[in-house]
Amino acid sequence: MLRLQAPLRERYSAATDDELAVMIEAAKAELGSRLFVLGHHYQRDDVMRWADARGDSFGLSRLAADQTEAEFIVFCGVHFMAESADVLTGDHQKVVLPDLNAGCSMADMADIDQVEEAWEDLARVVDVDRLVPVTYMNSAAALKAFVGRHGGAVCTSSNARAVLTWALEHGERVLFFPDQHLGRNTGYELGYGSDDMSVWNPRLALGGLTDRQVKESTLLLWKGHCSVHQRFRPEHVEAFRAEHPEGIVMIHPECAHEVVELGDVTGSTDAIIRAVAAAPPGSVIGVATEIHLVNRLHNESPDKTVICLDPLVCPCSTMSRIDPQHLAWVLEGLVEGEVRNQIVVDADTAEWAKVALERMLAIT
């Protein structure tokens, strides 16, 4: 998805860390309760220090909706997160993304045109009234609206099992997008095998599948992935266990199934945070997830050692586009009465996206 972020003026781009801190602190003080700053778990520390709340994307969006006094919600995350916040917050609230280039490579792997085309292709092969679309939270508002219109639901990595169970009680098969790995790992968790799942490649006719393969598939998994989590490999786990035989391995379900199989704990970001907190003092924990969160878990767990399983440590590059320079720029704009980088979801899309989100909440 093309997004254009104008270059910052030298006041921000050339400012020192201390100068930026003064700008941000002064703007936050001036705006007071009119402002609420959200920081996603994968956010860099020099931005996270300014967050009024931190969490995962959906949790932060719901929290923002509860801040009815706040006129401005500044979401230090990525584009789809800000969209979800705009869907869930009130009409009097404005959601701001400090850098428009902070997208999500996974979310961008499925766009509404591709999904609608896939639906039309599938309608020629199976009864789409018995096909339930499920989109991961890490998707554009237009895709959430699509599943809302077609009787499906959104899921998170925490509740994917419950949502897929619901979907298969209401249909014969599921079209799951955009992350094939979360879909596959959840499918295995529900007792399905590889023969029950097929990967849908949106670049190929009928997803690269035959009519028979479509008809025999319970789970049609969109060919998408997280650029961070797909880096983790079984050899990373093996190397950790060789060095730390008593260590604990924690894996995010966006990782490939062969990696998830080797973990002691598999769970969402919040589940990993809880598992680290619950681990015995002295534990050495290898984690397969984004490096900023891993480092924060290590720093905030002085009685444990928390290590990233990928020795080359890959941050979420798009999340990292949110920096103190852009945060200072949008906050000073708000002080001056200018709302910069407001994220607005059109009313029809927002209505149906909210239907899909509310369906998820009703399920879980």
LUMFIMI-208447 format. One line per field, with one value per atom (N, C-alpha, C): atom name; residue in one letter; x, y, z. Coordinates in steps of 0.2 Angstrom, whole numbers, plus 2048, in hexadecimal, padded with zeros to 3 digits. Example, Ala and Ser with C-alpha at 12.3 -4.5 7.8 and 13.67 -1.06 7.14 Angstrom:
// residues 2
a: c(N CA C N CA C)
r: c(A A A S S S)
px: c(842 83E 842 840 844 840)
py: c(7E4 7EA 7F0 7F5 7FB 800)
pz: c(827 827 827 823 824 827)
// end
This chain:
// residues 364
a: c(N CA C N CA C N CA C N CA C N CA C N CA C N CA C N CA C N CA C N CA C N CA C N CA C N CA C N CA C N CA C N CA C N CA C N CA C N CA C N CA C N CA C N CA C N CA C N CA C N CA C N CA C N CA C N CA C N CA C N CA C N CA C N CA C N CA C N CA C N CA C N CA C N CA C N CA C N CA C N CA C N CA C N CA C N CA C N CA C N CA C N CA C N CA C N CA C N CA C N CA C N CA C N CA C N CA C N CA C N CA C N CA C N CA C N CA C N CA C N CA C N CA C N CA C N CA C N CA C N CA C N CA C N CA C N CA C N CA C N CA C N CA C N CA C N CA C N CA C N CA C N CA C N CA C N CA C N CA C N CA C N CA C N CA C N CA C N CA C N CA C N CA C N CA C N CA C N CA C N CA C N CA C N CA C N CA C N CA C N CA C N CA C N CA C N CA C N CA C N CA C N CA C N CA C N CA C N CA C N CA C N CA C N CA C N CA C N CA C N CA C N CA C N CA C N CA C N CA C N CA C N CA C N CA C N CA C N CA C N CA C N CA C N CA C N CA C N CA C N CA C N CA C N CA C N CA C N CA C N CA C N CA C N CA C N CA C N CA C N CA C N CA C N CA C N CA C N CA C N CA C N CA C N CA C N CA C N CA C N CA C N CA C N CA C N CA C N CA C N CA C N CA C N CA C N CA C N CA C N CA C N CA C N CA C N CA C N CA C N CA C N CA C N CA C N CA C N CA C N CA C N CA C N CA C N CA C N CA C N CA C N CA C N CA C N CA C N CA C N CA C N CA C N CA C N CA C N CA C N CA C N CA C N CA C N CA C N CA C N CA C N CA C N CA C N CA C N CA C N CA C N CA C N CA C N CA C N CA C N CA C N CA C N CA C N CA C N CA C N CA C N CA C N CA C N CA C N CA C N CA C N CA C N CA C N CA C N CA C N CA C N CA C N CA C N CA C N CA C N CA C N CA C N CA C N CA C N CA C N CA C N CA C N CA C N CA C N CA C N CA C N CA C N CA C N CA C N CA C N CA C N CA C N CA C N CA C N CA C N CA C N CA C N CA C N CA C N CA C N CA C N CA C N CA C N CA C N CA C N CA C N CA C N CA C N CA C N CA C N CA C N CA C N CA C N CA C N CA C N CA C N CA C N CA C N CA C N CA C N CA C N CA C N CA C N CA C N CA C N CA C N CA C N CA C N CA C N CA C N CA C N CA C N CA C N CA C N CA C N CA C N CA C N CA C N CA C N CA C N CA C N CA C N CA C N CA C N CA C N CA C N CA C N CA C N CA C N CA C N CA C N CA C N CA C N CA C N CA C N CA C N CA C N CA C N CA C N CA C N CA C N CA C N CA C N CA C N CA C N CA C N CA C N CA C N CA C N CA C N CA C N CA C N CA C N CA C N CA C N CA C N CA C N CA C N CA C N CA C N CA C N CA C N CA C N CA C N CA C N CA C N CA C N CA C N CA C N CA C N CA C N CA C N CA C N CA C N CA C N CA C N CA C N CA C N CA C N CA C N CA C N CA C N CA C N CA C N CA C N CA C N CA C N CA C N CA C N CA C N CA C N CA C N CA C N CA C N CA C N CA C N CA C N CA C N CA C N CA C N CA C N CA C N CA C N CA C N CA C)
r: c(M M M L L L R R R L L L Q Q Q A A A P P P L L L R R R E E E R R R Y Y Y S S S A A A A A A T T T D D D D D D E E E L L L A A A V V V M M M I I I E E E A A A A A A K K K A A A E E E L L L G G G S S S R R R L L L F F F V V V L L L G G G H H H H H H Y Y Y Q Q Q R R R D D D D D D V V V M M M R R R W W W A A A D D D A A A R R R G G G D D D S S S F F F G G G L L L S S S R R R L L L A A A A A A D D D Q Q Q T T T E E E A A A E E E F F F I I I V V V F F F C C C G G G V V V H H H F F F M M M A A A E E E S S S A A A D D D V V V L L L T T T G G G D D D H H H Q Q Q K K K V V V V V V L L L P P P D D D L L L N N N A A A G G G C C C S S S M M M A A A D D D M M M A A A D D D I I I D D D Q Q Q V V V E E E E E E A A A W W W E E E D D D L L L A A A R R R V V V V V V D D D V V V D D D R R R L L L V V V P P P V V V T T T Y Y Y M M M N N N S S S A A A A A A A A A L L L K K K A A A F F F V V V G G G R R R H H H G G G G G G A A A V V V C C C T T T S S S S S S N N N A A A R R R A A A V V V L L L T T T W W W A A A L L L E E E H H H G G G E E E R R R V V V L L L F F F F F F P P P D D D Q Q Q H H H L L L G G G R R R N N N T T T G G G Y Y Y E E E L L L G G G Y Y Y G G G S S S D D D D D D M M M S S S V V V W W W N N N P P P R R R L L L A A A L L L G G G G G G L L L T T T D D D R R R Q Q Q V V V K K K E E E S S S T T T L L L L L L L L L W W W K K K G G G H H H C C C S S S V V V H H H Q Q Q R R R F F F R R R P P P E E E H H H V V V E E E A A A F F F R R R A A A E E E H H H P P P E E E G G G I I I V V V M M M I I I H H H P P P E E E C C C A A A H H H E E E V V V V V V E E E L L L G G G D D D V V V T T T G G G S S S T T T D D D A A A I I I I I I R R R A A A V V V A A A A A A A A A P P P P P P G G G S S S V V V I I I G G G V V V A A A T T T E E E I I I H H H L L L V V V N N N R R R L L L H H H N N N E E E S S S P P P D D D K K K T T T V V V I I I C C C L L L D D D P P P L L L V V V C C C P P P C C C S S S T T T M M M S S S R R R I I I D D D P P P Q Q Q H H H L L L A A A W W W V V V L L L E E E G G G L L L V V V E E E G G G E E E V V V R R R N N N Q Q Q I I I V V V V V V D D D A A A D D D T T T A A A E E E W W W A A A K K K V V V A A A L L L E E E R R R M M M L L L A A A I I I T T T)
px: c(804 800 804 803 807 805 809 808 80E 80C 811 812 818 81A 81E 81C 821 827 82C 833 831 834 834 838 836 83A 840 845 84C 84B 846 845 844 841 840 846 847 84C 853 855 85C 85C 856 856 85A 85D 860 85B 85D 858 855 85A 857 852 854 84F 848 849 842 83E 842 83F 83B 83E 83B 835 835 830 82A 82B 826 823 827 825 820 823 81F 818 818 812 80D 80F 80B 808 80C 80A 805 806 801 7FA 7FA 7F4 7F1 7F4 7F1 7ED 7E7 7E2 7DF 7E0 7DE 7E1 7E7 7EB 7EC 7EC 7EE 7F3 7F9 7FE 7FE 7FD 7FE 804 807 80D 80D 80E 80D 813 813 818 81E 81E 824 827 825 827 82E 832 839 838 83D 83D 83D 840 840 83A 835 82E 82A 82B 827 827 82C 82D 827 824 81F 818 817 811 80D 807 802 800 800 7FE 802 803 807 803 803 800 800 7FB 7FB 7F6 7F5 7F1 7EA 7E7 7E0 7DE 7E3 7E2 7E3 7E7 7E8 7E3 7E0 7DA 7D4 7D3 7CD 7CF 7D5 7D6 7D5 7D7 7D6 7CF 7CB 7C3 7C1 7C4 7C2 7C4 7C9 7CC 7C7 7C1 7BC 7BE 7C2 7C4 7C9 7CD 7D2 7D0 7D2 7D0 7D4 7DB 7E0 7E3 7E3 7E6 7EC 7F2 7F8 7FA 7FA 7FB 802 807 80E 80E 80C 80B 80C 808 808 801 800 7FA 7F4 7F4 7ED 7EB 7F0 7EE 7EB 7ED 7EA 7E3 7E2 7DB 7D7 7D9 7D4 7D3 7D7 7D6 7D0 7D1 7CC 7C5 7C5 7BF 7BB 7BF 7BC 7BB 7BF 7BE 7B8 7B7 7B1 7B2 7AC 7AD 7B1 7B1 7B4 7BC 7BE 7C5 7C9 7CF 7D3 7D9 7DA 7E0 7E5 7EB 7F1 7F6 7FA 7FF 805 80A 810 813 814 817 813 810 80C 80F 816 81A 81A 817 817 812 813 80E 810 80D 80E 80F 814 815 810 80F 80A 803 801 7FA 7FA 800 800 800 801 801 7FA 7F5 7EE 7EA 7E8 7E4 7DD 7D9 7D2 7D0 7D4 7D2 7D4 7DA 7DC 7D7 7D5 7D0 7C9 7C7 7C0 7C1 7C7 7C8 7C8 7CC 7CC 7C5 7C1 7BA 7B6 7B7 7B3 7B6 7BC 7BF 7BC 7BC 7BA 7B2 7AF 7A7 7A6 7AB 7AA 7AB 7AE 7B0 7AC 7AB 7A7 7A2 79E 798 79B 79B 79E 79A 794 78F 792 796 798 7A0 7A2 7A9 7AA 7AD 7AE 7B4 7B4 7BB 7BD 7C3 7C6 7CC 7CD 7D3 7D6 7DD 7E1 7E0 7E1 7E1 7E6 7EB 7F1 7EE 7E9 7E7 7E3 7E2 7DF 7D8 7D5 7CE 7CA 7CC 7C8 7C7 7CC 7CB 7C7 7C8 7C3 7BC 7BB 7B4 7B2 7B6 7B4 7B2 7B5 7B3 7AC 7AC 7A6 7A0 7A0 79B 799 79E 79D 79D 79B 799 79F 7A5 7AB 7AD 7B3 7B5 7BC 7BF 7C6 7C8 7CF 7D2 7D8 7DB 7E1 7E5 7EC 7F0 7EE 7EA 7E8 7E2 7DD 7D7 7D6 7DB 7DA 7D7 7D8 7D5 7CE 7CB 7C4 7C1 7C4 7C0 7C0 7C5 7C5 7C0 7C0 7BB 7B4 7B2 7AC 7AB 7B0 7AF 7AD 7B0 7AF 7A9 7A6 79F 79A 79C 797 798 79D 79F 7A3 7A4 7A7 7AF 7B1 7B8 7B9 7BF 7C1 7C6 7C5 7CB 7CE 7D4 7D8 7DD 7DD 7E2 7E4 7EA 7EF 7F5 7F5 7FB 7FA 7FD 7FC 7FE 804 807 802 7FF 7FA 7F4 7F2 7ED 7EF 7F5 7F7 7F8 7FB 7FD 7F6 7F1 7EB 7E7 7E8 7E5 7E7 7EE 7F1 7EF 7EE 7EC 7E5 7E1 7DA 7D9 7DF 7DF 7DF 7DF 7DF 7E6 7E7 7ED 7EF 7F5 7F7 7F3 7EF 7EB 7E5 7E3 7DD 7DE 7E5 7E6 7EA 7E8 7EC 7ED 7F3 7F5 7F2 7EF 7EC 7F1 7F4 7F8 7F4 7F3 7EF 7F2 7F8 7FB 7FA 7F7 7F6 7EE 7EC 7E5 7E3 7DD 7DA 7DF 7E3 7E8 7ED 7EE 7F3 7F0 7EA 7E7 7E2 7E1 7DC 7D5 7D0 7C9 7C9 7CC 7CC 7CF 7D5 7D8 7D4 7D1 7CD 7C7 7C4 7BE 7C0 7C6 7C8 7CC 7CC 7D0 7CB 7CC 7C9 7CB 7D2 7D5 7D8 7D6 7DA 7DE 7E4 7E9 7EC 7EB 7EE 7F5 7F9 800 803 803 806 80A 80E 812 814 817 81A 822 824 82B 830 82E 832 832 82C 82B 82D 82C 82E 836 839 841 843 83F 841 840 846 847 848 847 848 84F 854 85B 85C 858 859 857 852 84F 855 857 85C 862 865 86B 86A 864 862 862 85F 85F 865 86A 871 874 873 877 874 86D 869 864 867 863 85D 85D 857 853 855 851 84A 846 83F 83F 83B 83A 833 832 82C 82B 826 825 81E 81F 819 815 80F 80B 80C 80F 810 816 81A 820 81D 822 820 81F 81B 818 81E 823 829 82D 82C 82F 82B 824 820 820 821 821 827 82C 832 831 82C 82B 829 82A 827 821 820 81B 819 813 811 80C 80C 807 808 803 803 808 809 80D 80C 805 803 805 803 805 80C 810 817 81A 817 818 816 810 80E 812 814 818 81F 822 829 828 823 822 821 81E 81C 822 827 82D 831 834 837 83D 83F 845 84B 850 856 855 84F 84D 851 853 855 850 84E 848 84A 849 84A 843 842 83C 83C 837 837 831 834 82F 833 830 834 839 83E 844 843 83F 83E 83A 835 832 836 83A 83F 844 846 84B 848 841 83E 83C 83A 839 83F 845 84B 84D 84C 84E 849 843 83E 83D 841 841 848 84A 851 853 84E 850 850 84F 84F 854 856 859 855 853 84E 852 852 857 852 854 851 854 84F 852 855 854 857 85E 863 86A 86B 867 868 863 85F 85A 857 851 84D 848 848 843 83D 837 832 834 836 839 833 82D 828 826 825 824 829 830 835 835 831 830 82D 82A 827 82D 82F 835 833 838 836 835 839 838 831 82E 827 822 824 81F 81F 825 825 821 822 81F 817 814 80D 80B 80E 80C 80C 811 812 80C 80B 805 7FF 7FD 7F7 7F7 7FD 7FD 7FB 7FD 7FC 7F5 7F1 7EB 7EA 7F0 7F0 7F1 7EC 7EC 7F0 7F6 7FA 7F9 7F9 7F9 7F3 7ED 7E7 7E5 7E3 7E1 7DA 7D6 7CF 7CD 7C8 7C5 7BE 7BC 7B6 7B0 7AB 7A5 7A3 7A2 79F 7A4 7AB 7B0 7B0 7B0 7B0 7AB 7A5 79F 79F 7A2 7A2 7A8 7AE 7B3 7B2 7AE 7AB 7A7 7A3 79F 7A3 7A9 7AD 7B1 7B3 7B6 7B2 7AB 7A7 7A5 7A5 7A4 7A9 7AF 7B5 7B4 7B2 7B1 7AB 7A6 7A1 7A3 7A7 7AA 7AE 7B2 7B8 7B6)
py: c(7FA 800 806 80B 811 816 818 81E 823 829 82E 832 832 836 83B 842 847 847 84A 84A 84F 84E 853 859 85E 864 863 867 866 867 86B 86C 865 860 859 855 855 850 851 857 858 859 858 859 854 855 850 84D 847 843 848 84C 850 855 858 85D 85A 854 851 84F 84D 84B 852 857 85E 85F 85E 860 85B 855 850 851 852 853 859 85F 865 864 861 860 85C 856 852 856 85A 85E 863 866 86B 868 862 85F 85B 859 856 850 850 84B 84B 850 84F 84A 848 844 83D 838 831 82E 82C 829 821 81D 816 813 80E 80C 804 801 7FA 7F7 7F0 7ED 7ED 7ED 7ED 7F3 7F8 7FF 800 804 806 80A 809 80B 813 816 81E 821 81D 81F 81C 816 813 817 81A 81E 823 825 82B 828 821 81E 81F 820 820 819 815 80E 80A 804 7FF 7F9 7F5 7EF 7ED 7E8 7E6 7EA 7E9 7EE 7EE 7E8 7E9 7EB 7E9 7EB 7F3 7F6 7FD 800 7FE 801 801 7FC 7FC 801 801 806 80D 80E 815 817 812 813 815 812 814 81B 81E 824 82A 82A 82F 836 838 83F 841 83C 83E 83F 845 847 844 843 841 83A 835 82F 82E 82E 82E 826 823 81B 81A 819 817 80F 80E 807 807 804 804 805 806 809 805 7FE 7FA 7FB 7FC 7FD 804 809 810 80F 80B 80B 807 802 7FF 804 808 80D 812 814 818 815 80F 80B 80B 80A 809 80F 814 81A 81F 824 828 82D 830 834 83B 83C 842 841 83B 83A 839 83B 83B 837 832 82D 82F 830 832 82D 82C 827 82C 82C 831 830 82A 82A 826 828 825 81F 81F 819 813 814 80E 809 805 800 7F9 7F4 7ED 7E9 7E6 7E2 7DC 7D9 7D4 7D6 7DC 7DF 7E0 7E3 7E5 7DF 7D9 7D3 7D0 7D4 7D2 7D9 7DB 7E1 7DF 7E4 7E3 7E0 7E3 7E0 7D9 7D7 7D0 7CB 7CE 7C9 7C9 7CE 7CE 7C9 7CA 7C5 7BE 7BD 7B6 7B3 7B8 7B6 7B4 7B8 7B6 7B0 7AF 7A8 7A2 7A3 79E 79C 7A1 7A1 79C 79C 798 790 78F 788 785 789 787 78C 78A 78E 793 799 79E 7A0 79E 79F 79A 795 790 792 797 799 79F 79F 7A4 7A8 7AE 7B2 7B4 7B3 7B5 7B9 7BF 7C3 7C4 7C4 7C5 7CD 7CF 7D6 7DA 7D7 7DA 7DB 7DE 7DF 7E6 7E8 7EF 7EF 7F5 7F5 7F3 7F4 7F1 7EA 7E6 7DF 7DD 7E1 7DF 7E1 7E6 7E7 7E2 7DF 7D9 7D3 7D1 7CC 7CD 7D4 7D6 7D5 7D7 7D6 7CF 7CB 7C4 7BF 7C1 7BD 7BA 7BD 7BB 7BF 7BE 7C1 7C3 7C7 7C9 7C4 7C3 7BF 7C2 7C1 7C3 7BC 7BD 7B7 7B4 7B8 7B5 7B1 7B3 7AF 7AC 7AB 7A8 7A1 79D 796 797 79B 79C 79F 7A3 7A6 7A1 79D 798 792 791 78C 78E 794 798 797 799 79A 793 78E 787 784 787 785 788 78E 791 790 78C 78B 785 783 77D 77E 784 786 78D 78F 796 799 79F 7A3 7A7 7A6 7A9 7AE 7B4 7B9 7BE 7C1 7C0 7BC 7B9 7B5 7AE 7AB 7A3 7A0 7A2 79E 79E 7A4 7A4 79F 79F 79B 793 792 78B 788 78C 78A 789 78D 78D 787 785 77F 779 779 773 772 778 778 775 776 774 76D 76A 762 761 766 766 764 760 75E 762 761 765 764 75E 75D 761 764 768 76F 771 778 779 77E 780 787 789 790 793 799 79D 7A2 7A2 7A7 7AC 7B2 7B6 7B8 7B7 7B9 7B3 7AE 7A8 7A7 7A5 7A3 79E 79F 79B 79A 79F 79E 799 797 791 78B 78A 783 781 77A 777 778 777 776 771 76B 766 768 76B 76E 773 777 77C 778 774 770 76C 769 765 768 76F 773 776 775 778 77F 780 786 788 78E 791 797 796 79B 79F 7A6 7AB 7AB 7AC 7AB 7B2 7B3 7B9 7B7 7BC 7BA 7C1 7C0 7C6 7C5 7CB 7CB 7CA 7CB 7CA 7C3 7C0 7B9 7B4 7B5 7B0 7AF 7B3 7B2 7AD 7AB 7A6 79F 79B 795 78F 789 784 784 786 786 78B 790 795 792 78E 78B 786 782 77D 780 785 789 78B 78E 790 78A 785 77F 77C 77C 77A 77E 784 789 789 788 789 783 77D 777 778 77C 77D 783 786 78C 78B 790 790 794 790 793 796 79C 79F 7A1 79F 7A0 7A4 7A9 7AD 7A8 7A8 7A4 7A6 7AC 7AE 7AB 7A7 7A3 79D 79A 794 78F 78A 784 780 77F 77B 77E 785 788 788 789 789 782 77C 776 775 779 778 77C 780 785 782 784 782 786 78C 791 794 794 797 79C 7A2 7A7 7AE 7B1 7B8 7BC 7C3 7C7 7C8 7C9 7C9 7C3 7BD 7B6 7B5 7B8 7B7 7BC 7C2 7C6 7C3 7C0 7BD 7B7 7B3 7AD 7AE 7B4 7B6 7B8 7BC 7BE 7B8 7B3 7AD 7A8 7A9 7A4 7A5 79F 79F 7A4 7A7 7AB 7A7 7AB 7A7 7A4 7A4 7A1 7A4 7A0 7A3 7A2 7A7 7A6 7A8 7A4 7A6 7A7 7AD 7AF 7B1 7AE 7AF 7B5 7BB 7C1 7C7 7CD 7D3 7D5 7D8 7D9 7DE 7E3 7E9 7E6 7E2 7DE 7DA 7D6 7D1 7D5 7DA 7DE 7E2 7E4 7E7 7E1 7DB 7D6 7D4 7D5 7D3 7D9 7DF 7E5 7E5 7E3 7E3 7DD 7D8 7D2 7D1 7D5 7D4 7CD 7C9 7C3 7BD 7BF 7BA 7BD 7B8 7BA 7B9 7BE 7BD 7BF 7BA 7BA 7B9 7BD 7BC 7B6 7B2 7AC 7AD 7B2 7B4 7B8 7B5 7B9 7BF 7C0 7C6 7CB 7CA 7CE 7D3 7D2 7D6 7DA 7E0 7E4 7E5 7E7 7E8 7EF 7EF 7F5 7FA 7F8 7FD 800 7FC 7FF 804 803 807 80E 80E 815 81A 818 81D 81E 825 827 82D 82F 835 83C 83C 841 842 83D 83D 83E 83B 83C 843 846 84D 852 850 854 853 84D 84D 850 850 853 85A 85D 864 867 863 865 865 860 860 867 868 86E 875 875 87A 87A 875 874 871 86E 86A 863 85F 857 854 852 84F 848 845 83E 83A 83E 83A 834 82F 829 828 828 828 823 81E 819 81B 81B 81D 819 81D 81A 813 812 80B 806 807 802 801 807 806 803 804 800 7F8 7F6 7EF 7EC 7F0 7EE 7ED 7F1 7F1 7EB 7E9 7E3 7DD 7DC 7D7 7D7 7DC 7DD 7DB 7DD 7DB 7D4 7D1 7CA 7C6 7C8 7C5 7C6 7CC 7CC 7C8 7C7 7C3 7BB 7BA 7B3 7B1 7B6 7B5 7B8)
pz: c(800 800 800 7FC 7FB 800 804 809 808 809 808 80E 811 817 815 816 814 818 815 81A 81F 825 82A 82A 82C 82D 831 830 833 83B 83D 844 847 844 847 844 83E 83B 83E 840 842 84A 84D 854 858 85E 862 866 869 86D 873 876 87B 879 873 870 86F 86C 86A 871 876 87C 87F 87E 881 87D 876 872 874 874 876 87D 882 888 889 886 886 882 87D 879 87D 880 884 88A 88D 893 891 88B 888 886 883 881 887 88C 892 890 893 892 88B 887 880 87C 87F 87B 87E 87A 87D 878 87A 876 877 872 872 86F 873 870 870 86A 869 86C 86E 871 86D 866 862 861 864 863 866 863 865 86C 870 877 877 872 873 871 86E 86D 873 875 87A 880 882 888 888 883 883 883 882 882 889 888 88E 890 88A 88B 886 888 883 883 87D 87C 875 874 86D 869 862 85E 860 861 863 86A 86F 876 876 872 872 86F 86A 866 86B 86F 873 879 87B 881 87E 878 875 875 874 874 87B 880 887 889 885 887 884 886 883 884 889 88A 885 882 87E 877 874 86D 868 86A 866 868 864 865 861 863 85F 860 85B 85B 858 85D 85B 859 853 851 849 846 83E 83C 835 832 834 834 835 83C 841 848 849 845 846 843 83D 83A 83F 843 848 84D 84F 855 852 84C 849 849 847 847 84E 853 859 85E 85C 860 85E 862 861 85B 859 853 855 85C 85E 85F 85E 85E 858 857 851 853 84E 84F 84A 84D 849 849 843 843 841 845 845 83E 83B 834 830 82A 826 823 823 820 824 82A 82F 82D 829 826 829 827 829 823 822 81C 81B 821 821 81F 822 820 818 816 80F 80A 80D 808 806 809 807 807 801 800 7FE 7FE 7FD 7F6 7F1 7EA 7EA 7ED 7EC 7F0 7F6 7F9 7F6 7F3 7EF 7E9 7E6 7E0 7E2 7E8 7EA 7EC 7EF 7F1 7EA 7E5 7DF 7DC 7DC 7D9 7DD 7E4 7E8 7E7 7E6 7E4 7DE 7DA 7D4 7D5 7DB 7DD 7E3 7E8 7EE 7F0 7F4 7F7 7FC 7FA 7FE 804 804 80A 80F 80E 813 814 811 812 816 81C 821 820 81F 81F 826 827 82D 82C 82E 82E 834 834 83A 83B 842 843 83F 83D 839 832 831 82A 82A 824 823 824 826 828 822 81C 816 817 819 81A 81F 825 82B 828 825 822 81E 819 815 819 81E 822 826 828 82B 826 820 81B 819 81A 817 81D 823 828 82C 82B 82F 835 837 83D 83D 841 842 847 847 84D 84F 855 857 858 859 85B 861 866 86C 86B 867 866 85F 85C 855 855 85B 85B 85C 861 862 85C 858 852 84D 84C 846 848 84F 851 84F 851 84F 848 844 83D 83A 83C 839 83C 841 843 83F 83B 837 830 82E 827 826 820 81E 81E 81C 81B 81D 81E 820 81B 819 815 81A 81C 821 81E 820 81E 823 822 81D 81F 825 828 828 823 822 829 82C 832 838 839 83F 83D 837 835 835 833 833 83A 83E 845 849 848 84B 848 842 83F 842 843 846 84D 851 858 858 853 853 851 84F 84D 845 841 83A 838 832 830 829 827 821 81B 81A 815 815 81B 81C 81A 819 818 812 80E 808 808 805 805 7FE 7FF 7FA 7F8 7F2 7EF 7EB 7ED 7E9 7E3 7E1 7DB 7D5 7D7 7D3 7D2 7CC 7CA 7D0 7D2 7D8 7DD 7DF 7E4 7E3 7DD 7DC 7DD 7DE 7E0 7DB 7DB 7D7 7DA 7D6 7D9 7DE 7DD 7E2 7E9 7E8 7EE 7F2 7EF 7F2 7F6 7F2 7F5 7FB 7FB 800 806 806 80B 810 816 81C 81D 81D 81E 818 815 80F 812 812 815 810 811 80D 80D 808 808 80A 810 813 81A 81C 822 825 82B 82F 82D 82B 828 82E 834 83A 83C 83D 840 83B 835 830 830 833 833 838 83D 842 83F 840 83D 843 841 846 849 844 847 84C 84C 851 858 858 85E 860 85C 85D 860 85D 860 867 868 86F 874 872 877 878 873 874 879 879 87D 884 884 88A 88B 88D 88D 892 897 89B 899 894 892 890 88F 88D 887 882 87B 87A 879 878 870 86D 866 864 860 85E 859 858 853 84C 84B 844 841 845 843 83F 83B 837 83C 83A 83E 841 83C 83F 844 845 84B 851 850 855 859 855 857 85C 85C 860 867 867 86D 873 879 87F 880 87E 87E 878 875 86F 871 86F 871 86E 86F 86C 870 86E 872 879 87A 882 885 882 885 887 882 883 889 889 88F 896 896 89C 89E 898 89A 89C 89A 89C 8A4 8A5 8AC 8B1 8AE 8B2 8B3 8AF 8AF 8B5 8B8 8BE 8BE 8C3 8C3 8C1 8BD 8BB 8B4 8B1 8AB 8A5 8A1 89A 895 892 88D 886 881 87A 877 874 872 86A 867 85F 85E 85F 85D 85C 85B 859 85F 85D 861 866 865 869 86F 86E 874 878 874 878 87C 87A 87E 884 883 888 88D 88B 890 894 891 894 899 897 89C 8A2 8A1 8A6 8AA 8A9 8AC 8AF 8B4 8B6 8B9 8BB 8BE 8B9 8B2 8AD 8A7 8A3 89D 897 893 88D 887 882 87C 876 871 86A 867 864 861 85A 857 851 853 851 853 84F 849 845 847 84C 84F 84A 847 842 846 846 849 843 846 841 83E 838 835 833 832 831 838 83D 843 845 844 846 842 83D 83A 83F 844 849 84D 84D 851 855 859 85D 858 853 84E 84C 849 847 84D 852 858 85A 85A 85C 857 851 84B 84C 84D 84D 854 859 860 85F 85D 85C 857 852 84E 852 856 85A 85E 861 866 861 85B 857 854 855 852 84B 849 843 844 842 843 83D 83E 839 839 833 832 835 835 837 833 836 833 833 82E 82D 829 82C 829 827 820 81E 822 822 827 825 81E 81D 81F 81D 81F 826 82A 831 834 831 834 833 82D 82D 830 830 834 83C 83E 845 846 841 842 843 83F 83F 846 848 84F 854 854 859 859 853 852 856 855 859 860 863 86A 86C 868 86A 86B 866 866 86C 86E 873 87A)
// end
